[in-house]
Amino acid sequence: EVQLVESGGGLVQPGGSLTLSCAVSGFRFDDNGMSWVRQAPGKGLEWVSAVSWNGGRTYYAENMKGRFTVSRDNSKNTLYLQMNGLKSEDTAVYYCRPEIEVPWGQGTQVTVSS
């Protein structure tokens, strides 16, 4: 059974930091590039970041560059997103996604507010 379990979200003040995790099971994690996407209240899905299968290449949406860092640990089947300098517009539910089509996880809520 494929599972994507996102965690690490929470309430943080503007300028704060969070690290999200995504624990994966049920498919070959180390065969797949992985992405983070998010959905803000009342808005559509927004691509945030991606990392190649071995972590060697990383990609970011323009407004995340310099603030977010994506990484992965293939020995733990886990994807990470380190988020610094958080802004109110980063408030969203964050999801991890592989290159292949699999069921969605529950996501993790990030709320940036003073």
C-alpha positions in Angstrom: 0.0 0.0 0.0 1.4 3.4 -1.0 1.5 5.9 1.8 2.7 9.5 1.9 2.7 10.9 5.4 3.5 14.6 5.7 4.4 16.1 9.1 6.1 19.0 10.8 3.6 21.8 10.1 2.3 24.2 12.7 1.8 27.8 13.6 4.8 30.0 13.3 5.4 33.8 13.4 6.5 35.7 10.3 10.2 35.2 9.9 10.2 31.9 11.6 11.2 28.5 10.5 9.8 25.0 10.1 11.0 21.7 8.7 8.5 19.5 7.0 9.0 15.7 6.5 7.3 13.3 4.2 7.7 9.6 5.1 7.1 7.4 2.1 6.2 3.7 1.7 4.8 1.4 -0.9 6.9 2.4 -3.9 10.6 2.8 -4.8 11.4 6.1 -3.2 14.9 6.1 -4.5 13.7 5.6 -8.1 11.6 8.8 -8.0 12.2 12.5 -8.1 10.0 14.1 -5.4 8.2 17.4 -5.2 6.5 19.6 -2.6 3.3 21.3 -3.6 1.0 23.5 -1.5 -2.5 24.7 -1.4 -3.4 28.0 0.2 -7.0 28.6 1.5 -9.3 29.1 -1.4 -6.6 28.7 -4.0 -5.3 26.0 -6.4 -2.2 23.8 -6.1 1.1 25.6 -6.3 4.4 23.8 -7.0 7.0 24.6 -4.4 10.1 22.6 -4.9 11.5 19.4 -6.3 14.5 17.2 -5.9 16.0 14.5 -8.1 16.1 10.8 -7.2 19.5 11.0 -5.6 19.2 14.5 -4.2 21.8 15.8 -6.6 19.5 18.4 -8.3 17.1 20.7 -6.6 14.5 23.1 -8.0 12.5 25.9 -6.4 9.7 28.2 -7.3 11.0 31.7 -7.7 9.4 33.1 -4.5 10.9 30.2 -2.5 14.5 30.5 -3.6 16.8 31.4 -0.8 14.3 30.6 1.8 13.4 26.9 1.3 15.7 24.0 1.1 14.6 20.6 -0.1 16.5 17.4 0.7 15.9 13.7 1.0 17.3 10.7 2.9 16.9 7.6 0.7 18.0 5.3 3.5 14.9 6.5 5.5 12.5 6.9 2.6 12.0 10.5 3.7 11.7 13.8 2.0 12.3 17.2 3.8 11.6 20.8 3.3 13.4 23.3 5.5 11.5 26.6 5.4 13.1 29.8 6.7 11.9 33.4 6.6 8.3 32.3 6.5 5.7 34.8 5.3 2.0 35.0 5.7 1.6 34.0 2.1 3.3 30.7 2.9 0.2 29.7 4.8 -1.0 26.5 3.1 -1.4 22.8 3.3 1.8 21.2 2.1 1.9 17.9 0.3 4.8 15.7 -1.1 4.4 14.1 -4.5 6.5 11.6 -6.4 6.9 11.6 -10.2 4.5 8.6 -10.4 0.8 8.9 -9.8 -0.1 7.7 -6.3 -2.8 8.6 -3.8 -2.4 11.8 -1.9 -1.3 12.1 1.7 -3.2 14.1 4.2 -0.8 17.0 4.0 0.5 19.1 6.8 -0.8 22.6 7.7 1.6 25.5 7.9 0.1 28.7 9.3 2.3 31.8 9.4 0.7 34.5 11.6 1.6 36.8 14.4 
